[in-house]
Amino acid sequence: MLNVLPLRTTAGRAVAACFLVTSFAACGGGGDDPPKAPESLQLLMRRGDSMPGGLVVNSVESARMANDRSVIAIASQSGTPAVNGVYLRRPDGDFQRVLDQSSPLASGLNLTDVAGLLMSATGEVTFKEGGNRLDRETVFSWVNGNLSRLASGLEPKAPAGFRKLGELRLGPNQRVAFTYGVNGEQPCSVDSSTGTERINCKLRLVYGTHDDLREVALPNELENQRPTSVGLEFNAGGDLLVGLPASGRNPLIGVVRDGQFSSLIERQARFEDFGVLLSATPRAIATNGDVAFDAGFDTNDDNVRDDERILLYSGGGFTSIAKLRDPAGEATVVDVRALAIDDLGRVTYQANFNRNPNEATGPVSIRQWDDGATREIAFVGLAGFGENEDDQGYRILEIESIRVNRRGDVVFVARIGFFEDGTEETVETRLLRDAGNGLETLLRTGSTFSGGTIAGIETLSDINDNGDVLLIVELRGAGRGLVLIPRD
């Protein structure tokens, strides 16, 4: 069974107490036996496994998952530099090689920098090879068991003029969209003066299916932009949410349907209650077309952004979900970021709070807005995770890797511990889930199962629409392992 903490609202910060306790040290310690991992946990890949084609796994680098529990993973073999391979694990447990050094499409590539792994809900896959350099990337597509080049800066270049990949997203029914950099009025440039390469190009957007990509006409000039300047997000219906860099009164956010861009909101739009809109970053688009975005406003007509909010666009109108300077107990909200909209219309977002309202960031609070009501799912400082023999209570010290699916499951990694003489002391790391009924512990460091002992939670890789969770863990004395926790 799972450990559950009760629901809380943002009305106060009462200390949470354990509601159901079934594992070691969950509410005050006791016993010497290590906690058990969920019986449903499955070890999918680990160091020493032999993959189709001959690669012997030294480490699991990244992984993603479809709704049917198909998993795509990048594994590396030992050596310097380490060579990568990409493998599909079917729901029946069989592995299939997607790309390794012996694949025909790997000719001329060294496969030491394979990254950018994505998998759609229906099982289509994209990834790239070649790092983040101009004219070096190759983007691959895996659809219906066939691997192809989706884009490349190597000859033959595709699409024409391709020099740098920007943002890429996968949608339903084999839909794909990505931006890429080309030479514009000036050639693409690289600035290394800060020690980090800063690439600027003219950007283009293509949209369609993997075998039929078409350029989307956009209203804004995209000259001399960073490759990631255009934001992209698909919904389950295939609508593509697009965020654009803008000046003047140009569109900031629009939606692409059937290959056509339609503006949703323009820069310098005036909101009676909020001010003049100067910036907008799209974060999520729901199946019904509702959009959540982060918005920056000028509230006193001096053309300077001095307020930020999360706005929900629904039914032709805008609703403020959260904003800066809201109270958070004895602290103040100093930053907000929308994360997701689920199929019930609930908006999950992150707020950072600080006792000093002039600070730009601070500890994290995860919150969920539902038709005007907001509840707090978890926050840094939340207690109720047990205590040690000196009665020092365990609480959340850090929150990271927040993921949300269409059903509204919120899953994240939390570092748990206590303070001693003002110093953080970490006790364990937990994988926590909120499905509307309080926090559940899905996995803890120190847990044992047939594959060994969980020494660390390295990466929360994915959560699919059904609630299955995929993650990369560190196995004590045995390197990284890829594990699946199916939804009950």
C-alpha positions in Angstrom: 0.0 0.0 0.0 0.9 3.7 -0.3 1.6 6.4 2.2 -1.1 9.1 2.0 -1.0 12.7 3.2 -4.3 14.6 3.5 -5.4 17.4 1.2 -4.7 21.0 2.0 -5.9 24.3 0.7 -4.0 27.6 0.4 -6.0 29.1 3.2 -3.3 28.2 5.8 -0.1 26.3 6.4 -1.1 23.8 9.1 1.4 21.0 9.5 0.1 17.8 7.7 0.0 14.6 9.7 0.2 11.1 8.4 -3.2 9.7 7.5 -2.2 6.2 6.5 1.1 4.7 7.5 2.4 1.4 6.2 6.1 1.8 5.7 9.2 2.3 7.7 9.8 5.8 9.2 6.7 7.3 7.5 5.4 8.8 10.7 8.0 8.6 13.4 10.2 5.7 12.5 10.1 2.2 13.9 11.6 -1.0 12.9 14.9 -1.9 11.2 13.6 -3.4 7.9 14.1 -1.3 4.8 10.9 -0.1 3.0 9.6 -2.3 0.1 9.1 -1.0 -3.4 5.6 -1.4 -4.9 5.0 -5.0 -5.9 3.9 -3.7 -9.3 7.3 -2.1 -10.0 8.9 -3.5 -13.1 12.7 -3.3 -13.9 12.8 -2.7 -17.7 16.5 -2.1 -18.4 19.7 -2.1 -16.3 23.5 -2.2 -16.6 24.7 -5.4 -18.2 21.6 -6.0 -20.4 22.4 -7.0 -24.0 20.3 -5.1 -26.5 19.3 -6.3 -30.0 22.3 -5.6 -32.2 24.8 -6.3 -29.5 25.1 -3.2 -27.4 25.7 -4.0 -23.7 24.1 -1.4 -21.5 26.4 0.6 -19.3 23.9 3.3 -18.5 20.3 4.3 -19.3 20.4 7.9 -20.5 16.8 8.9 -21.1 13.4 7.3 -21.8 9.8 8.1 -22.7 6.5 6.2 -22.7 3.2 5.8 -24.8 -0.2 5.1 -23.4 0.1 1.4 -24.1 3.3 1.3 -22.0 5.5 1.0 -25.0 8.8 2.6 -23.9 11.6 4.2 -26.0 15.0 4.5 -24.3 18.5 5.7 -25.1 21.2 3.5 -23.7 25.0 3.9 -23.7 27.7 1.3 -23.7 31.0 1.7 -21.8 33.8 3.6 -23.4 35.1 7.1 -24.0 33.2 8.7 -25.6 30.2 6.4 -24.9 28.3 5.2 -27.9 24.5 5.4 -27.7 21.8 3.2 -29.0 18.0 3.7 -29.2 15.6 0.8 -28.3 11.9 0.2 -28.2 10.4 -1.9 -25.5 7.0 -3.3 -26.4 4.3 -3.8 -23.8 5.0 -7.6 -24.0 8.6 -7.0 -22.8 10.4 -7.6 -26.1 13.0 -5.1 -27.2 13.5 -3.8 -30.8 16.5 -1.9 -32.1 15.6 1.5 -33.5 19.1 2.9 -34.1 22.7 1.8 -33.3 26.0 1.9 -35.0 25.1 -0.9 -37.4 21.9 0.8 -38.6 22.0 2.0 -42.2 20.9 5.5 -41.2 23.8 5.7 -38.7 26.3 5.9 -41.6 28.6 8.9 -41.1 27.4 9.5 -37.5 29.3 8.7 -34.4 26.2 8.3 -32.1 28.0 9.8 -29.0 25.4 12.5 -28.6 21.9 11.2 -29.0 19.3 13.2 -27.1 16.0 15.0 -27.4 13.9 11.9 -27.0 10.1 12.2 -27.4 7.3 9.7 -27.7 3.7 10.5 -28.5 0.7 9.0 -26.6 0.2 6.7 -29.6 3.8 5.6 -29.9 5.5 7.7 -32.5 9.1 8.7 -31.6 11.6 11.4 -32.5 15.1 12.0 -31.3 18.3 13.7 -32.6 22.0 13.1 -33.0 24.8 15.7 -33.3 24.6 17.9 -30.2 23.4 21.5 -30.4 25.7 22.8 -33.1 25.0 24.4 -36.4 24.9 22.1 -39.4 25.5 19.0 -37.3 22.1 17.8 -36.1 20.1 14.9 -37.6 16.5 14.5 -36.4 15.1 10.9 -36.6 11.5 9.8 -36.8 10.2 6.3 -35.8 6.6 5.6 -37.1 4.9 2.2 -37.4 8.3 0.4 -37.0 10.1 2.4 -39.7 13.0 4.8 -39.0 13.6 7.8 -41.2 15.3 11.2 -41.2 12.9 13.9 -40.3 15.3 16.8 -40.6 19.1 17.3 -40.9 21.8 19.9 -41.2 24.0 17.3 -42.9 23.8 16.8 -46.7 21.3 16.4 -48.1 19.8 19.1 -45.9 16.1 18.7 -45.0 14.0 20.8 -44.9 15.8 23.0 -47.4 18.1 25.4 -45.7 18.0 23.6 -42.3 20.9 24.7 -40.1 19.6 24.3 -36.5 16.7 22.5 -34.7 14.6 24.7 -32.5 11.6 23.3 -30.6 9.9 20.0 -31.5 6.6 18.5 -30.3 4.6 15.4 -31.1 0.8 15.3 -31.4 -1.8 12.6 -32.0 -2.3 10.7 -35.3 1.4 11.0 -36.3 1.3 14.8 -36.1 4.6 16.6 -35.6 5.7 20.2 -35.5 9.1 21.8 -35.2 10.9 25.1 -35.7 14.3 25.3 -37.3 16.9 27.9 -38.1 17.9 29.0 -41.6 20.0 31.9 -43.0 17.9 35.0 -43.2 18.8 38.6 -44.0 22.0 37.7 -42.2 23.5 34.1 -42.0 23.0 32.2 -38.7 25.5 33.5 -36.1 27.3 32.0 -33.2 28.4 34.1 -30.2 30.8 32.4 -27.8 32.0 35.5 -25.9 30.3 34.4 -22.7 31.8 30.9 -22.8 28.6 29.4 -24.0 27.6 29.3 -27.6 24.6 31.5 -28.4 23.1 30.7 -31.8 20.8 33.1 -33.7 19.0 32.3 -37.0 15.9 33.2 -38.9 13.2 30.7 -37.7 10.7 28.7 -39.7 7.8 26.5 -38.4 6.7 23.2 -40.1 3.6 21.2 -39.2 2.0 18.0 -40.5 2.6 14.3 -40.4 6.0 12.7 -40.3 5.9 12.1 -44.1 4.1 15.3 -45.1 5.5 18.4 -43.4 4.5 21.8 -44.6 5.7 25.3 -43.6 3.3 27.4 -41.6 3.0 31.1 -42.5 3.5 33.2 -39.3 2.7 36.9 -39.0 5.8 37.9 -37.1 9.3 38.4 -38.5 11.5 35.8 -36.9 14.9 37.1 -38.0 17.9 36.8 -35.6 16.2 34.6 -33.0 17.4 32.0 -30.7 16.4 28.5 -31.8 14.0 28.1 -28.8 12.3 31.5 -29.1 9.1 30.0 -30.5 7.1 27.8 -28.0 5.1 24.8 -29.1 2.6 22.6 -27.4 0.1 20.1 -28.9 -3.2 19.0 -27.3 -4.9 15.6 -27.7 -7.0 16.9 -30.6 -4.0 17.9 -32.7 -4.3 21.7 -32.2 -0.8 23.3 -32.0 -0.3 26.1 -29.5 2.4 28.5 -30.7 4.1 31.3 -28.7 5.9 34.0 -30.7 8.5 36.6 -29.9 6.8 39.9 -30.7 7.2 43.6 -30.9 4.6 46.4 -31.5 1.1 44.9 -31.7 2.1 41.6 -33.2 0.6 38.3 -32.0 2.1 36.7 -28.9 0.1 33.4 -28.9 -1.8 31.6 -31.6 -3.1 28.2 -32.5 -2.4 26.2 -35.7 -5.3 24.1 -37.0 -5.2 22.4 -40.4 -1.9 24.2 -41.1 -3.3 27.7 -40.6 -2.1 30.1 -37.8 -4.9 32.0 -35.9 -3.9 34.7 -33.4 -5.2 34.3 -29.8 -3.7 37.3 -28.1 -1.6 40.3 -29.3 1.1 42.3 -27.6 -0.1 45.6 -26.1 -3.6 44.2 -25.6 -5.2 46.2 -22.8 -6.9 44.2 -20.0 -9.1 46.4 -17.8 -8.2 44.6 -14.6 -4.6 43.7 -15.3 -2.9 46.4 -17.5 -1.2 46.3 -20.9 0.1 42.9 -22.0 3.8 43.0 -22.9 4.8 39.3 -22.9 3.1 35.9 -23.0 4.6 32.4 -22.7 2.2 29.5 -23.6 2.4 26.5 -21.3 -0.5 24.2 -22.1 -3.5 23.7 -24.4 -6.4 21.4 -23.2 -8.2 19.0 -25.4 -11.1 21.5 -25.7 -8.8 24.3 -26.8 -8.5 26.1 -23.4 -5.0 27.7 -23.1 -2.9 28.4 -20.0 -0.1 30.9 -20.3 2.2 33.1 -18.3 1.6 36.8 -18.9 3.6 39.9 -18.2 1.8 43.3 -17.7 2.6 47.0 -17.6 0.2 48.3 -14.9 1.1 52.0 -15.0 1.6 52.8 -18.7 5.4 53.2 -18.6 6.0 50.4 -21.0 7.9 48.4 -18.4 6.7 45.0 -17.2 5.8 45.2 -13.5 3.3 42.4 -12.9 3.0 38.8 -13.9 0.0 36.4 -13.9 -1.1 33.0 -15.1 -4.1 33.5 -17.4 -6.6 30.9 -18.6 -8.2 31.5 -22.0 -11.5 29.7 -22.2 -14.7 30.4 -24.1 -13.4 33.6 -25.6 -12.5 35.1 -22.2 -9.5 35.4 -19.9 -9.4 34.4 -16.2 -6.5 35.2 -13.8 -5.4 32.0 -12.1 -2.5 33.3 -10.0 -0.3 36.4 -9.8 2.8 37.8 -8.2 2.6 39.2 -4.6 -0.2 36.9 -3.5 0.3 35.9 0.1 1.8 32.5 0.9 1.5 32.1 4.7 4.2 34.4 6.1 5.8 34.7 2.7 4.9 36.2 -0.7 4.6 34.7 -4.2 7.5 36.0 -6.2 7.2 33.8 -9.3 4.4 31.8 -11.1 4.5 29.3 -13.9 1.6 27.3 -15.4 2.3 23.6 -15.9 -0.7 21.9 -17.4 -4.4 21.8 -18.0 -6.1 18.4 -17.5 -9.3 17.1 -19.2 -11.5 18.4 -16.3 -10.2 21.9 -16.9 -8.0 22.1 -13.8 -4.8 24.2 -14.1 -1.8 22.9 -12.3 0.9 25.5 -11.7 4.0 26.3 -9.7 4.5 29.2 -7.4 7.7 30.3 -5.8 7.5 32.0 -2.4 9.9 34.1 -0.4 9.7 36.1 2.9 11.5 38.8 0.9 9.0 40.0 -1.8 11.9 41.6 -3.7 13.6 38.3 -4.4 13.1 36.8 -7.9 12.7 33.2 -6.7 12.3 31.0 -3.7 11.0 27.6 -2.5 8.4 25.8 -4.6 4.7 25.3 -4.1 2.6 23.1 -6.4 -1.0 24.3 -6.7 -4.1 23.3 -8.7 -6.8 25.7 -9.7 -10.3 24.3 -10.3 -13.2 26.6 -11.4 -12.1 29.5 -9.1 -10.9 27.4 -6.2 -7.2 26.7 -5.5 -5.7 23.9 -3.4 -2.1 23.5 -2.5 -0.8 20.0 -3.4 2.7 20.3 -1.8 5.3 22.9 -0.9 8.9 23.0 0.3 8.6 22.8 4.1 5.6 20.5 4.1 5.9 18.2 7.2 4.3 14.8 7.9 7.0 12.4 6.6 8.1 11.0 10.0 10.8 11.9 12.4 14.0 10.5 13.8 14.8 9.3 17.3 15.6 12.8 18.4 12.0 13.9 17.4 13.3 16.0 14.5 10.4 16.0 12.0 11.0 15.2 8.4 9.7 17.6 5.8 10.1 18.4 2.1 13.4 20.1 1.5 13.2 20.4 -2.3 10.7 19.7 -5.2 11.8 19.0 -8.7 10.7 17.2 -11.9 6.9 18.0 -11.8 4.8 16.1 -14.4 1.1 16.2 -15.0 -1.1 14.1 -17.2 -4.5 14.5 -18.9 -6.4 12.9 -16.0 -4.8 15.4 -13.5 -2.3 13.1 -11.8 0.6 15.3 -10.5 3.8 13.4 -9.9 7.1 14.9 -8.7 10.4 14.1 -6.9 10.9 15.4 -3.4 14.0 15.4 -1.2 13.0 14.7 2.4 14.9 15.6 5.5 15.2 17.9 8.5 17.1 21.0 9.7 19.8 20.8 12.3 21.4 24.0 13.5 20.1 25.7 10.3 21.6 23.1 8.0 19.6 20.8 5.8 20.1 17.1 6.5 18.7 14.8 3.7 17.1 11.5 4.8 15.7 10.2 1.6 14.2 11.0 -1.8 10.6 10.2 -2.6 8.5 10.0 -5.7 5.2 11.5 -4.8 1.8 11.6 -6.6 -1.4 13.6 -6.1 -4.5 12.2 -7.8 -6.9 14.4 -6.0 -7.0 12.5 -2.7 -3.8 13.6 -1.0 -0.1 12.8 -1.5 0.9 9.2 -2.1 4.5 7.9 -1.9 5.1 5.8 -5.0 8.8 5.1 -4.4 11.5 5.9 -1.8 15.2 5.6 -1.8 16.2 2.6 0.3 13.3 0.6 -1.0 14.1 -3.0 -2.0 12.7 -5.2 -4.7 13.8 -8.2 -6.7 16.2 -6.1 -8.8 18.1 -4.6 -5.9 17.9 -1.5 -3.7 16.9 1.9 -4.9 19.8 4.2 -4.1 18.6 7.2 -5.9 15.8 8.6 -8.1 17.7 10.0 -11.1 15.0 11.1 -13.6 11.3 11.2 -13.6 11.1 10.3 -17.3 7.4 10.3 -18.1 3.8 9.8 -17.0 1.3 8.7 -19.6 -2.4 9.6 -19.9 -3.3 6.5 -17.9 -1.1 7.4 -15.0 1.7 4.9 -15.5 5.0 6.3 -14.3 8.5 5.8 -15.9 11.7 6.7 -14.2 15.4 6.2 -14.1 16.8 5.1 -10.8 20.2 4.4 -9.3 20.5 0.8 -8.1 22.9 0.3 -5.2 26.1 -1.0 -6.6 24.6 -1.7 -10.0 24.3 1.6 -11.8 21.2 3.0 -13.5 18.0 1.1 -14.1 14.9 2.0 -16.0 11.7 1.1 -14.0 8.0 1.3 -14.6 5.3 1.8 -11.9 1.9 0.9 -13.4 -1.1 2.8 -12.3 -3.4 0.8 -10.1 
